[in-house]
Amino acid sequence: MANKVLSDIEIAQAATLDHIKNIAQKLDIQEDDLEMYGKYKAKIPLKLIDQSKIDESNLILVTALTPTPAGEGKTTTSIGLTEGLNKIGKKTTVVLREPSLGPVFGIKGGAAGGGYAQVVPMEDINLHFTGDFSAVEKANNLLSALIDNNIQSKTRSLGIDPRTIGWKRVMDMNDRALRDIVIGLGGTGNGIPREDGFNITPASEVMAILCMAENFEDLKSRLGNIYVGTTFDKKPIYARDLKAENAMAILLKDAIQPNLVQTLEGNPAIIHGGPFANIAQGTNTIIATKMGLSLSEYVVTEAGFGADLGAEKFLDIKCVSGGLKPKATVLVATIRALRHHGGAPKEEYNTPSTERVANGLANLGKHIENMQKFGLNPVVAINAFPTDTEEEIQLIKERCESRGCKAVVARGWADGGNGMTDLATAVVEVIENGNNVFKPLYDWNLPVKEKIEIIAREVYGAESVEYSKKALTDLKKIENLGLAKLPICMAKTQKSFSDNDKLLGRPTGFAVNVREFEFAAGAGFIIPILGKMMRMPGLPATPASEGMTIDNDGVISGLS
């Protein structure tokens, strides 16, 4: 009888975990510096960040081609690459985002890796973890409560016009019924009736701020800069006007500290922050990345969705803001995604076809070109699946070689670190040859439209950018508020280079349409909305939660 293929959670539960104090020792962290959450999780103090060591360490970004709905395995590849680098003698830490409960109970699943390339304890990481998401939620909703309390006040009112409030409440769950609601009903004692709604917690500006903050003072300052709305006489109101920033920061006093866990092979993993990449910056915290760089020779990190979203924002926003200089990028590709971009319907993603792969390589090629525009020649990681054929793999390798980069088969899901040493070696070679010199794509000081057009033209391949009347009105407001020199955080579909999710592969001749603008004055970026972006997802017809169980001993199954 064939051996049973174990699920991710079965693999994770079969692992023997090391005490977190022993994992900390690998990073030369003293036990007294840990704030332990049980035996396998701990918070790390910010005092361990050391700028001199950051400058000497090597930062590696893992990104991907334009993904299928299931994703192409960036997190799995990031963890596997970390295992592989440690296998070849490089002191390496993986630094990742925390999973959101929305995808966990919805359709996509968690974000702790997969197969034999996982971070553990898998259940804890995918569920409540150390309470960071809850803290973000509470800080966000405290500001909401303060806003409505001020509107209700007869003696301390700032005169906020309820019609101008853009701040929403949040919860970490997919719940479409909460997107648009009316609050304050039931009489004068229950507040002033107004339209409101909920976003999912990773879409909160508080989450984005947590990920952009350099230290606790910077966190407080950014929280104070959150834009709330205007008064009836058009004066802008910020969270600092409500004296909210200190109370919000108090709720985040533990959440600002990065979380230390481990990989299946006992290597250090830092997991911290969790913004989505199609509506926010999609990267872990600057603090966590700098912590990893302070404690390791190499740091592997990832940015959400395809390179046109997560990697572009990582490089143009996070790296510029935090003074980070990546030495290498890994571009994850799957043959199923290449078949998808080559015209395969969903039911044929696993059907071998060199013709479809050849057609789909246009998408991968554009991502390679984009990374090279940042001064970073990527290593392509072919995330291996059982349905891949040698002919398809060889075709990818040849096309990548013709574009001046190397493609390596990555077998972390099946073989852990042993399946990733080739990729690890290739990445080290790229770093050691010293040819990668990171440069951002645009100067923050350029006019807003020019920054948007550079991204649209250079990264997406768009022919032009068109603005709705609302977008132009929003842009005028941004300029009047003195925010025009902030970087651009594009909000668009992750399914295409364009803003039309039906345009697969490498579309050309299209226009990008800016429907409206949002801005995150606290986090520090301008958000052009391309199409209609969802900040509160809904559950699918058959949610993943239906397949989950827990027994009398507390053992969970069905989590992925």
C-alpha positions as CSV (number, residue, x, y, z in Angstrom):
1,M,0.0,0.0,0.0
2,A,1.3,3.5,-0.9
3,N,2.4,5.7,1.9
4,K,-0.2,8.2,3.0
5,V,0.5,11.7,2.0
6,L,0.4,13.7,5.3
7,S,-1.4,17.0,5.4
8,D,0.5,20.2,6.5
9,I,-1.0,20.1,10.0
10,E,-0.2,16.4,10.4
11,I,3.4,17.1,9.5
12,A,3.6,20.0,11.9
13,Q,2.0,18.0,14.7
14,A,4.5,15.1,14.2
15,A,7.4,17.4,14.6
16,T,9.4,17.5,17.9
17,L,9.7,21.2,18.8
18,D,12.7,22.7,20.6
19,H,12.1,25.0,23.6
20,I,12.1,28.6,22.4
21,K,15.0,29.5,24.7
22,N,17.2,27.1,22.7
23,I,16.1,28.7,19.4
24,A,17.0,32.1,20.9
25,Q,20.4,30.8,21.8
26,K,21.1,30.2,18.1
27,L,20.7,34.0,17.7
28,D,22.7,34.8,20.8
29,I,19.6,36.0,22.6
30,Q,19.7,35.6,26.4
31,E,16.8,33.8,28.1
32,D,16.2,36.9,30.3
33,D,15.5,39.0,27.2
34,L,12.7,36.7,26.1
35,E,9.1,37.3,27.0
36,M,7.8,33.8,26.7
37,Y,4.3,32.7,25.5
38,G,4.5,29.1,26.6
39,K,7.4,26.9,25.5
40,Y,7.5,27.6,21.8
41,K,6.8,31.3,21.3
42,A,8.4,34.4,22.6
43,K,8.5,38.2,22.2
44,I,11.9,39.8,21.5
45,P,12.8,43.2,22.9
46,L,13.5,46.1,20.5
47,K,16.8,46.9,22.3
48,L,18.4,44.0,20.3
49,I,18.2,45.9,17.1
50,D,21.8,46.9,16.1
51,Q,22.2,49.2,13.1
52,S,25.9,48.3,12.7
53,K,25.0,44.6,12.3
54,I,22.1,45.4,9.9
55,D,24.5,47.0,7.5
56,E,26.7,43.9,7.4
57,S,23.9,41.3,7.0
58,N,22.3,40.1,3.8
59,L,18.6,40.7,3.1
60,I,16.9,38.3,0.6
61,L,13.4,39.1,-0.7
62,V,11.2,36.3,-1.9
63,T,8.4,37.3,-4.4
64,A,6.5,35.6,-7.2
65,L,5.0,35.7,-10.6
66,T,1.3,36.7,-10.9
67,P,-0.4,34.0,-8.8
68,T,-3.3,31.7,-9.3
69,P,-6.0,32.0,-6.6
70,A,-4.3,29.4,-4.4
71,G,-0.9,31.2,-4.4
72,E,2.4,29.9,-5.7
73,G,4.2,29.1,-2.4
74,K,6.3,32.2,-1.5
75,T,6.1,31.4,2.2
76,T,6.9,27.8,1.7
77,T,9.9,28.8,-0.5
78,S,11.0,31.4,2.1
79,I,11.0,28.9,4.9
80,G,12.6,26.2,2.7
81,L,15.3,28.6,1.5
82,T,16.1,29.4,5.2
83,E,16.5,25.7,5.9
84,G,18.7,25.3,2.8
85,L,20.9,28.3,3.8
86,N,21.4,26.9,7.3
87,K,22.2,23.5,5.7
88,I,25.1,25.0,3.7
89,G,26.4,26.8,6.9
90,K,24.9,30.2,6.6
91,K,23.4,31.6,9.9
92,T,19.9,32.5,8.6
93,T,16.6,33.6,10.0
94,V,13.3,33.8,8.1
95,V,11.1,36.9,8.8
96,L,7.5,36.6,7.8
97,R,4.0,38.2,8.3
98,E,1.4,36.8,10.6
99,P,-1.6,35.0,9.1
100,S,-5.1,36.5,9.2
101,L,-8.0,34.5,10.4
102,G,-10.1,35.6,7.4
103,P,-8.1,33.5,4.9
104,V,-7.6,30.7,7.5
105,F,-11.3,30.1,7.8
106,G,-12.1,31.2,4.2
107,I,-10.5,29.7,1.1
108,K,-6.8,30.4,1.0
109,G,-5.8,28.9,4.3
110,G,-3.1,30.0,6.7
111,A,0.4,31.4,6.1
112,A,2.8,29.1,8.0
113,G,4.3,27.4,4.9
114,G,3.5,23.9,3.8
115,G,4.8,20.3,3.6
116,Y,8.2,20.1,5.1
117,A,8.9,23.8,4.9
118,Q,6.8,25.2,7.8
119,V,7.1,27.4,10.8
120,V,5.7,25.9,14.0
121,P,3.7,25.7,16.3
122,M,1.5,25.8,13.1
123,E,-1.9,26.0,14.9
124,D,-0.8,28.8,17.2
125,I,0.7,30.9,14.4
126,N,-2.4,30.5,12.2
127,L,-4.9,31.2,15.0
128,H,-4.5,33.8,17.9
129,F,-0.7,33.5,18.1
130,T,0.6,36.1,20.6
131,G,-2.4,38.4,20.3
132,D,-0.9,41.0,17.9
133,F,-3.9,41.0,15.6
134,S,-6.2,41.4,18.5
135,A,-4.1,44.4,19.8
136,V,-4.3,46.1,16.4
137,E,-8.0,45.5,16.3
138,K,-8.5,47.0,19.7
139,A,-6.4,50.0,19.0
140,N,-8.3,50.6,15.7
141,N,-11.6,50.3,17.4
142,L,-10.6,52.5,20.3
143,L,-10.1,55.3,17.8
144,S,-13.6,54.5,16.3
145,A,-15.1,54.8,19.8
146,L,-13.4,58.1,20.5
147,I,-14.6,59.5,17.2
148,D,-18.2,58.6,17.9
149,N,-17.9,59.8,21.5
150,N,-16.6,63.1,20.4
151,I,-19.5,63.5,17.9
152,Q,-21.9,62.8,20.8
153,S,-20.3,65.2,23.2
154,K,-22.0,68.5,24.0
155,T,-19.0,70.1,25.8
156,R,-15.8,68.8,24.1
157,S,-17.0,68.3,20.5
158,L,-14.4,69.1,17.8
159,G,-17.3,69.6,15.4
160,I,-16.5,66.6,13.2
161,D,-18.8,66.2,10.2
162,P,-20.0,62.6,10.4
163,R,-20.4,62.5,6.6
164,T,-16.6,62.9,6.2
165,I,-15.4,60.2,8.5
166,G,-13.4,57.6,6.6
167,W,-12.2,55.6,9.6
168,K,-13.9,52.2,9.9
169,R,-14.0,49.6,12.6
170,V,-12.2,46.3,12.0
171,M,-12.3,42.6,12.9
172,D,-10.1,39.7,11.8
173,M,-12.8,37.6,10.0
174,N,-14.3,37.5,6.5
175,D,-17.8,38.9,7.0
176,R,-19.4,40.7,4.0
177,A,-22.5,41.6,6.1
178,L,-20.4,44.2,8.0
179,R,-19.0,46.1,5.0
180,D,-21.7,48.8,5.1
181,I,-23.7,49.3,8.2
182,V,-25.6,52.1,10.1
183,I,-24.6,52.7,13.7
184,G,-26.0,54.9,16.5
185,L,-29.6,53.7,16.2
186,G,-32.0,53.3,19.2
187,G,-32.3,56.8,20.5
188,T,-30.1,59.7,21.7
189,G,-28.4,57.7,24.4
190,N,-26.8,55.4,21.7
191,G,-24.9,58.0,19.8
192,I,-25.5,59.9,16.5
193,P,-26.8,57.7,13.6
194,R,-24.3,57.5,10.7
195,E,-23.1,55.2,8.0
196,D,-20.1,53.1,9.0
197,G,-18.6,49.7,8.2
198,F,-16.0,47.1,9.1
199,N,-12.7,46.3,7.3
200,I,-10.7,43.1,8.0
201,T,-7.9,43.7,10.5
202,P,-5.0,43.4,8.1
203,A,-6.5,46.3,6.1
204,S,-6.4,48.6,9.1
205,E,-4.1,51.6,8.9
206,V,-3.0,50.6,12.4
207,M,-1.6,47.4,11.0
208,A,0.2,49.3,8.3
209,I,1.6,51.7,10.9
210,L,2.8,48.9,13.1
211,C,4.7,47.6,10.1
212,M,6.2,50.9,9.2
213,A,7.2,52.1,12.6
214,E,10.9,52.3,13.5
215,N,10.4,52.4,17.3
216,F,7.8,53.2,20.0
217,E,8.0,57.0,19.6
218,D,7.7,56.7,15.9
219,L,4.6,54.4,16.4
220,K,3.0,57.0,18.6
221,S,3.7,59.8,16.1
222,R,2.3,57.8,13.2
223,L,-0.9,56.9,15.2
224,G,-1.4,60.6,15.9
225,N,-1.2,61.3,12.2
226,I,-4.1,59.1,11.3
227,Y,-6.6,61.2,9.3
228,V,-10.2,61.0,10.7
229,G,-12.2,63.4,8.6
230,T,-13.1,67.1,8.7
231,T,-15.1,69.5,10.8
232,F,-18.2,71.2,9.4
233,D,-16.0,74.2,8.5
234,K,-13.6,71.9,6.6
235,K,-10.8,71.7,9.1
236,P,-8.9,68.4,9.0
237,I,-9.1,66.2,12.1
238,Y,-6.4,63.7,13.0
239,A,-6.2,61.1,15.8
240,R,-3.9,63.4,17.8
241,D,-6.8,66.0,17.9
242,L,-8.7,63.3,19.8
243,K,-5.7,62.7,22.0
244,A,-5.9,59.1,20.9
245,E,-2.3,58.2,20.1
246,N,-1.0,57.4,23.6
247,A,-4.0,55.1,24.5
248,M,-3.7,53.4,21.1
249,A,0.0,52.9,21.6
250,I,-0.6,51.4,25.1
251,L,-2.7,48.7,23.5
252,L,0.2,48.0,21.1
253,K,3.0,48.0,23.7
254,D,3.4,44.2,23.4
255,A,2.4,43.9,19.7
256,I,5.3,46.1,18.6
257,Q,7.8,43.4,19.8
258,P,8.6,40.8,17.2
259,N,7.6,37.1,17.8
260,L,10.2,34.4,17.7
261,V,9.3,30.8,16.7
262,Q,11.0,28.0,14.8
263,T,11.0,26.1,11.5
264,L,10.5,22.4,11.3
265,E,14.2,21.9,11.3
266,G,14.8,24.1,14.4
267,N,16.0,27.3,12.7
268,P,14.9,30.7,14.0
269,A,11.8,32.4,12.5
270,I,10.5,35.9,13.3
271,I,6.9,36.5,12.5
272,H,5.5,40.0,12.9
273,G,2.7,42.1,11.4
274,G,0.4,41.2,8.6
275,P,-1.0,43.7,6.1
276,F,-2.5,42.5,2.8
277,A,-0.5,43.4,-0.4
278,N,-3.4,44.3,-2.7
279,I,-4.6,47.1,-0.5
280,A,-1.6,47.8,1.8
281,Q,2.2,47.3,1.7
282,G,2.0,43.5,2.2
283,T,5.2,43.1,4.2
284,N,6.2,42.2,7.7
285,T,7.3,45.0,10.1
286,I,10.5,47.1,9.5
287,I,11.3,46.3,13.2
288,A,11.2,42.5,12.6
289,T,13.3,42.7,9.5
290,K,15.9,44.9,11.3
291,M,15.8,42.5,14.2
292,G,16.5,39.5,11.9
293,L,19.4,41.4,10.2
294,S,20.8,42.3,13.7
295,L,20.9,38.7,14.8
296,S,21.8,36.7,11.6
297,E,24.1,36.7,8.6
298,Y,21.2,36.2,6.2
299,V,17.5,37.1,6.4
300,V,14.9,35.7,4.1
301,T,11.6,37.6,3.9
302,E,8.7,37.7,1.6
303,A,6.2,40.2,0.2
304,G,2.6,39.4,-0.6
305,F,1.1,38.4,-4.0
306,G,3.1,38.9,-7.2
307,A,6.1,41.1,-7.6
308,D,4.1,43.8,-9.2
309,L,2.4,44.3,-5.8
310,G,4.3,43.1,-2.8
311,A,7.8,43.4,-4.2
312,E,7.3,46.8,-5.7
313,K,5.9,48.1,-2.4
314,F,8.6,46.4,-0.4
315,L,11.3,48.0,-2.5
316,D,9.8,51.5,-3.1
317,I,8.1,52.0,0.3
318,K,9.5,49.8,3.0
319,C,13.1,49.7,1.9
320,V,13.3,53.5,1.3
321,S,11.5,54.3,4.6
322,G,13.6,51.8,6.6
323,G,16.9,52.3,4.9
324,L,17.0,48.6,3.9
325,K,19.2,47.4,1.0
326,P,18.2,43.9,-0.3
327,K,21.1,41.9,-1.7
328,A,19.1,39.4,-3.7
329,T,15.6,38.5,-4.8
330,V,14.0,35.1,-5.4
331,L,11.1,35.0,-7.9
332,V,8.9,32.0,-7.2
333,A,7.2,30.3,-10.2
334,T,5.1,27.2,-10.4
335,I,4.5,25.4,-13.6
336,R,0.8,25.3,-12.9
337,A,0.8,29.1,-12.8
338,L,2.7,29.3,-16.1
339,R,0.1,26.9,-17.6
340,H,-2.6,29.2,-16.2
341,H,-1.1,32.3,-17.9
342,G,-0.6,30.2,-21.0
343,G,-4.3,29.6,-21.3
344,A,-5.0,26.5,-19.3
345,P,-8.4,26.4,-17.6
346,K,-8.5,25.7,-13.9
347,E,-9.2,22.0,-14.3
348,E,-6.1,21.7,-16.5
349,Y,-3.6,23.5,-14.2
350,N,-2.0,20.1,-13.5
351,T,-2.0,18.8,-17.1
352,P,1.5,19.0,-18.6
353,S,1.8,21.2,-21.6
354,T,5.1,22.7,-22.9
355,E,3.0,24.9,-25.2
356,R,1.1,26.5,-22.4
357,V,4.2,26.9,-20.3
358,A,6.0,28.6,-23.2
359,N,3.1,31.0,-23.6
360,G,2.9,31.6,-19.8
361,L,6.6,32.5,-19.6
362,A,5.8,36.0,-20.8
363,N,4.4,36.7,-17.4
364,L,7.5,35.4,-15.6
365,G,9.7,37.3,-18.1
366,K,8.0,40.6,-17.2
367,H,8.6,40.0,-13.5
368,I,12.2,39.3,-14.2
369,E,12.6,42.5,-16.1
370,N,10.9,44.4,-13.3
371,M,13.3,43.1,-10.6
372,Q,16.2,44.0,-12.9
373,K,14.9,47.6,-13.0
374,F,15.5,47.8,-9.3
375,G,19.1,46.7,-9.8
376,L,18.3,43.2,-8.5
377,N,18.8,40.2,-10.9
378,P,16.5,37.5,-9.5
379,V,17.0,33.8,-9.0
380,V,13.9,32.0,-10.2
381,A,12.7,29.3,-7.8
382,I,10.6,26.7,-9.6
383,N,8.4,25.5,-6.7
384,A,8.1,21.8,-7.6
385,F,4.8,19.9,-8.0
386,P,4.4,16.2,-8.8
387,T,2.7,17.0,-12.1
388,D,5.7,19.0,-13.4
389,T,7.6,17.4,-16.3
390,E,11.3,17.6,-17.1
391,E,10.5,19.2,-20.5
392,E,8.6,22.0,-18.8
393,I,11.3,22.5,-16.2
394,Q,14.0,22.6,-18.9
395,L,12.1,25.2,-20.9
396,I,11.9,27.5,-17.9
397,K,15.6,27.2,-17.2
398,E,16.5,28.0,-20.8
399,R,14.2,31.0,-21.0
400,C,15.6,32.4,-17.7
401,E,19.1,31.9,-18.8
402,S,18.4,33.9,-22.0
403,R,17.2,36.7,-19.7
404,G,20.4,36.6,-17.7
405,C,19.2,34.9,-14.6
406,K,19.3,31.4,-13.2
407,A,16.3,29.1,-12.5
408,V,16.5,26.4,-9.8
409,V,14.0,23.7,-8.9
410,A,12.9,24.2,-5.3
411,R,11.8,21.1,-3.4
412,G,11.2,22.5,0.1
413,W,7.6,21.3,0.3
414,A,8.6,17.7,-0.2
415,D,12.2,17.6,1.2
416,G,12.6,20.5,3.5
417,G,16.1,22.0,3.7
418,N,17.7,19.1,1.7
419,G,15.5,20.0,-1.3
420,M,16.6,23.7,-1.1
421,T,20.4,23.6,-1.0
422,D,20.7,24.2,-4.7
423,L,18.6,27.3,-4.5
424,A,20.5,28.4,-1.3
425,T,23.8,28.0,-3.2
426,A,22.5,30.0,-6.2
427,V,21.3,32.9,-3.9
428,V,24.6,33.0,-2.1
429,E,26.5,33.2,-5.4
430,V,24.4,36.1,-6.5
431,I,25.0,38.0,-3.2
432,E,28.8,37.2,-3.2
433,N,29.3,38.3,-6.8
434,G,28.2,41.8,-5.7
435,N,26.5,42.8,-8.9
436,N,23.1,43.6,-7.3
437,V,22.9,47.2,-6.3
438,F,19.4,48.1,-5.2
439,K,17.8,51.3,-6.4
440,P,14.2,52.4,-6.0
441,L,12.1,53.0,-9.1
442,Y,11.1,56.6,-8.3
443,D,11.8,59.6,-6.1
444,W,9.2,60.2,-3.4
445,N,9.4,63.9,-4.1
446,L,8.1,63.6,-7.6
447,P,4.5,64.8,-8.3
448,V,1.8,62.1,-7.4
449,K,0.7,61.5,-11.0
450,E,4.3,61.1,-12.2
451,K,5.0,58.5,-9.4
452,I,1.8,56.6,-10.4
453,E,2.7,56.7,-14.1
454,I,6.2,55.3,-13.5
455,I,4.7,52.3,-11.6
456,A,2.0,51.8,-14.2
457,R,4.3,52.1,-17.2
458,E,7.5,50.4,-15.8
459,V,6.0,47.7,-13.6
460,Y,2.6,46.9,-15.1
461,G,3.4,47.7,-18.7
462,A,0.4,50.0,-19.1
463,E,0.2,52.4,-22.0
464,S,-1.5,55.2,-20.0
465,V,-3.2,56.1,-16.7
466,E,-6.7,57.5,-16.6
467,Y,-8.3,59.3,-13.6
468,S,-12.0,59.6,-12.7
469,K,-13.4,62.9,-11.6
470,K,-13.5,61.6,-8.0
471,A,-9.9,60.6,-8.2
472,L,-8.9,64.1,-9.3
473,T,-10.9,65.6,-6.5
474,D,-9.3,63.2,-4.0
475,L,-5.9,64.1,-5.4
476,K,-6.5,67.8,-4.8
477,K,-7.3,67.0,-1.2
478,I,-4.1,65.0,-0.8
479,E,-2.1,67.9,-2.2
480,N,-3.9,70.4,0.0
481,L,-3.2,68.3,3.1
482,G,0.6,68.4,2.3
483,L,0.8,64.7,1.6
484,A,1.9,64.7,-2.0
485,K,5.5,63.7,-1.2
486,L,4.4,60.3,0.3
487,P,5.2,57.1,-1.7
488,I,2.5,55.3,-3.7
489,C,0.8,52.2,-2.4
490,M,-1.2,50.9,-5.4
491,A,-4.4,49.0,-4.6
492,K,-5.3,46.7,-7.5
493,T,-6.1,43.1,-8.3
494,Q,-3.4,40.6,-7.7
495,K,-4.5,38.4,-10.6
496,S,-3.1,40.5,-13.5
497,F,-0.5,43.1,-14.2
498,S,-3.4,45.3,-15.2
499,D,-6.4,46.4,-13.2
500,N,-8.5,43.9,-15.1
501,D,-8.2,40.4,-13.6
502,K,-9.2,38.8,-16.9
503,L,-6.0,40.0,-18.6
504,L,-3.5,37.2,-17.9
505,G,0.1,36.6,-19.1
506,R,1.8,39.9,-20.1
507,P,-1.0,42.2,-21.3
508,T,0.0,45.3,-23.5
509,G,-1.8,48.4,-24.8
510,F,-4.0,48.8,-21.7
511,A,-4.8,51.8,-19.6
512,V,-4.8,51.8,-15.8
513,N,-7.8,53.4,-14.3
514,V,-7.6,55.2,-11.0
515,R,-11.1,55.2,-9.6
516,E,-10.4,57.1,-6.4
517,F,-7.7,57.8,-3.9
518,E,-7.3,56.9,-0.2
519,F,-4.3,57.9,1.9
520,A,-2.7,56.7,5.1
521,A,-1.2,59.8,6.6
522,G,0.0,57.8,9.6
523,A,1.5,54.8,7.8
524,G,2.9,57.3,5.3
525,F,1.6,56.5,1.8
526,I,-1.0,57.4,-0.9
527,I,-3.3,54.7,-2.1
528,P,-4.6,54.9,-5.7
529,I,-7.6,52.6,-6.0
530,L,-7.6,50.7,-9.3
531,G,-11.0,49.1,-9.8
532,K,-13.1,48.2,-6.8
533,M,-10.9,46.8,-4.0
534,M,-12.4,44.7,-1.1
535,R,-11.3,45.7,2.4
536,M,-13.7,43.2,4.0
537,P,-13.8,39.8,2.2
538,G,-16.7,37.4,2.3
539,L,-16.6,33.7,3.0
540,P,-16.8,31.2,0.1
541,A,-19.9,29.0,-0.4
542,T,-18.0,26.2,1.5
543,P,-15.7,27.9,4.0
544,A,-12.5,26.1,5.1
545,S,-13.9,26.2,8.7
546,E,-16.4,23.4,7.8
547,G,-13.5,20.9,7.5
548,M,-11.9,21.7,10.8
549,T,-12.3,19.7,14.0
550,I,-10.9,19.6,17.5
551,D,-10.9,16.5,19.8
552,N,-11.2,16.1,23.6
553,D,-7.4,16.5,23.9
554,G,-7.4,19.8,22.0
555,V,-5.8,18.3,18.9
556,I,-6.9,20.3,15.8
557,S,-7.3,18.8,12.3
558,G,-8.3,20.3,9.0
559,L,-6.3,23.5,9.4
560,S,-4.2,24.3,6.4
